[in-house]
Amino acid sequence: MKELVEHIARALVDHPEDVQVTVVEGPQSAVLELRVHVEDLGKVIGKQGRTAKAIRTILSAGGTKLRKRYTLEIVED
């Protein structure tokens, strides 16, 4: 799932080298923390959060198949 989020984020941003995804694992869930360049934050979030919601939907669908809950957090540094 980490690679999937990295791939999607790199396709969206202007600074793909600054995309970082950190995974915090739990027994039944995992939190994926997405960090991007400050200028690309709006592109990852999208208008009214639509892009971020779409990425979360993809994670949810993949997590259902793997029987694990994934949460996406977009971290602002």
N, C-alpha and C positions, 0 to 999 in steps of 0.2 A: 504494500500500500504506500509505503514511503516513496518508492520509485515512481508510482503513478502520480502522486501529488507533485513531486519534483518535475516530472515531464509536463504536466498540465501548466504549472506555474511558469516554467521556462518558456513555454509557447506563448504566454500572455504578456510577458514583461519586456522592457527594453534593455535591462541589465541582467541577462540570464546567469551570469557568473556569480551574482550576489544571492541567488536563491539557495536557502538552507532549510532543510526539514529535519527536525529532531523528534524522535519517538520516545514517549514515556509510556512504558508497558505496564499493564496491570494484569490481574488474573483473567478477567473477562472483558476488559476494555483496553483501549490504547488512545493516547492523546497525541496527535500530530501537530507540532508547533511549526508554522510556516513563517519564515523571515525573508523579506525581500528588501530591495533598495527603497529608500524613502519615496523617491519619485514614482515608483511602480505600485505603491500601496493601493492607490485608487483603481488601478487596472485589475488587481487581484480581487478587490472587494466588489467592484462594479456598481452600476446605478442601483441604488436602494438595496445593495447587498445581493443582487441577483447572481453574480458570478460566484461569490463565496457560497451561496446557497446551492448552486448547481454542483460545485465541487463536493460539498457535504452530502448531497444526494447520491453522488457516485460512490463516495466512501460508505455510505449506509448500505447501498446495494451490494457492494463487494464484501462488506462486513457480514451481511446476512448469509452469504454463501460460505464464509469462513467461520460463521458462528461466533463472531467477536464484534464488539461495538467500537466504532472509531469516531473520534471527535476531532474536528479541525479547529485550531486556534491560530488566528493570524496575529502574530506578535509584532508590535510596533516598537522599534528601538529608539 
